[in-house]
Amino acid sequence: MTDALLDPEILAPLLEIAGPDAVRPILVQFEAQIVEKQDAIARAIDRRDFSGLRAHAHSLKGAAASLGAIGVAKIAAQLELDANKRLVLADAIEGDLTDIRPAFERLRLVGTPTIAQLRALVDHAPR
């Protein structure tokens, strides 16, 4: 995985204004959201619930982007796009999940290192 997981410049203004102590609870909430959304996305994929997949991916994309977790945001955006394609072309590609499953597996792989990098960034921010 060569893509960057974080864009520290996105989180920098929040750290500067609020400080690390105020940002830590946001990271805890984001970590819980990653786990929750991964589970919800997995269920949506298994049920072929592309509306649900789109909604959960969209929510995760926004939360990740707002913290500079660009790796998670990009994967969530891809899952959202894939869900949209299935909703529009349902009859043509209904049974084919070949492009959704690899994106979902990448999402599972980047969650923990993303949180670790965010925590390190916050822990090393000036107080």
KAKA-V515807 format. One record per backbone hydrogen bond with DSSP energy under -1.0 kcal/mol. CO is the residue of the C=O (numbers start at 1). NH is the residue of the N-H. E is the energy in kcal/mol with one decimal. If there is no record, write none. Layout:
CO/NH/E
CO/NH/E
This chain:
5/71/-2.0
7/10/-2.0
8/12/-1.7
11/15/-2.3
12/16/-2.7
13/17/-2.5
14/18/-2.8
15/19/-1.1
19/23/-1.2
20/24/-2.1
23/27/-1.9
24/28/-2.0
25/29/-2.2
26/30/-2.4
27/31/-2.7
28/32/-2.1
29/33/-2.2
30/34/-2.6
31/35/-1.9
32/36/-2.7
33/37/-3.2
34/38/-2.6
35/39/-2.1
36/40/-2.4
37/41/-3.0
38/42/-2.4
39/43/-2.3
40/44/-2.4
41/45/-2.6
42/46/-2.5
43/47/-2.1
44/49/-2.9
48/50/-1.3
49/53/-2.5
50/54/-2.3
51/55/-2.2
52/56/-2.7
53/57/-2.6
54/58/-2.5
55/59/-2.2
56/60/-2.3
57/61/-2.6
58/62/-2.1
59/63/-2.1
60/64/-2.7
61/65/-2.6
62/66/-2.0
64/69/-2.5
68/7/-2.2
68/70/-2.1
69/73/-2.3
70/74/-2.6
71/75/-1.9
72/76/-2.8
73/77/-2.3
74/78/-2.0
75/79/-2.5
76/80/-2.4
77/81/-2.5
78/82/-2.7
79/83/-2.3
80/84/-2.4
81/85/-2.4
82/86/-1.9
83/87/-2.1
84/88/-2.1
85/89/-3.0
89/93/-1.9
97/101/-2.2
100/104/-2.4
101/105/-2.4
102/106/-2.1
103/107/-2.0
104/108/-2.1
105/109/-1.8
106/110/-1.8
107/111/-1.2
110/114/-2.0
111/115/-2.1
112/116/-2.3
113/117/-2.4
114/118/-2.5
115/119/-2.7
116/120/-2.2
117/121/-2.2
118/122/-2.4
119/123/-3.2
120/124/-1.6
122/125/-1.3
